[in-house]
Amino acid sequence: MSGPSDEGTDHEATDERVRAHVFVTGRVQGVYYRDSTREAARERGVDGWVRNLDDGRVEAVFEGPRDAVEGMVEWCHTGSDAAVVEDVDVEYGDPEGETGFVVRR
């Protein structure tokens, strides 16, 4: 019999859209971190945004295929050439429909 199945395939797991909400601590402001994040996200086809916070951290949201989003989270651990990243705090959740990638002011 054919019909809906609760069993998934491996390719569905990698194509699944996910959302990562990230806070990056360290010397991450004034070192082209946001612009570099935007470039890296666009290269990976990841949607979302990035912005500086008043406390010196950078906040970002990444939405896209799981592999690409996880790649962006890993990228955040290094960031731009001049950045000194001390910590990356990430929380995964359900996508909220981000389209494109922008630097928020």
N, C-alpha and C positions, 0 to 999 in steps of 0.2 A: 504494500500500500504506500502511496505517496501522500505527503501532507506535512504540516509544520512540525518541526522537531525542536526539542529543547537543547539538542547538542549543537555546539558551535564548531567552526573550523578554525585552524590556526590563522588563516589569512584574515578572518573576521576580527580576531583579537588585535592584530597589528594595525588594521584599518580603522579600528574604533576611535572615535573622536573623544579626546579627554581635555580637561582644563587643569592647569597648574597655576596656583597663586603663589608668587615667590617674593620673599624679602631678602635682600642682599645687604650684608653688613661689611664694613671695611672702608678703605679709601676708594669710594665708588662714585663720588660726585666731583665734577670738574675734571674728569679724566676720560671724557668721551664714552662713558659706559652706556648711556641711553642710546646714542646714535649707533654704537657698535652692536647693541642688542637688537635694534631695529633692523640693521643690515643682516645680522645672523638669522633673525626670525624670517625675514623675507626670503633669504636663500633656502631655508628649509620649508617654506610654504606654511609657516605658522602664523595664525592670527592673534591679535591681542593688543597690548599696550604696555608702556613702561613710563615711570615717572620718578622724580626725586621726592623724598619725604623730608620734612623739616628737621627730623632727628638725624639726618646724615645717611640714612639708608636709601636704597633704591627698591621700589616696588614694581612688580611686573605680573602680567597675566598672559599665559600662553594657551592657545586652543588649537587643536589640530590632531592629526594621527598620533597615536601613542608614541611611536618611535621618534617622531620629529619633536614632540613636546619634551620627551625625556632627554633628547639631544640638547634642547635649549636649556633645560635645567642643569645639565652637566656643563654646558658652555658658561653658565652664570658663575661657576666655581672659579673660572679664570677671568672672564670678561675681557674688557679692552686691554691693550698692551700696558697702559699706565696704571691700571687698577691694581689694588691690593685687597683681595677678597678674604675676609676673615670667616664668614659664615653665610650659608644659604639655607633659609628655612622655606620649605615648600609644603603646600597642602593641595592634594588632588581632589577634584570634584567633577560634577557634571558640567558640560559646556553650556554657555549662556548665549551663544550666537554671535561671538565677536567676528568681525569681518575686516580684513586688512590689518596692518600693524602700524601703530602711531606712537609718537612720543608725546605724552601729556605734560603740560606745563603746570 
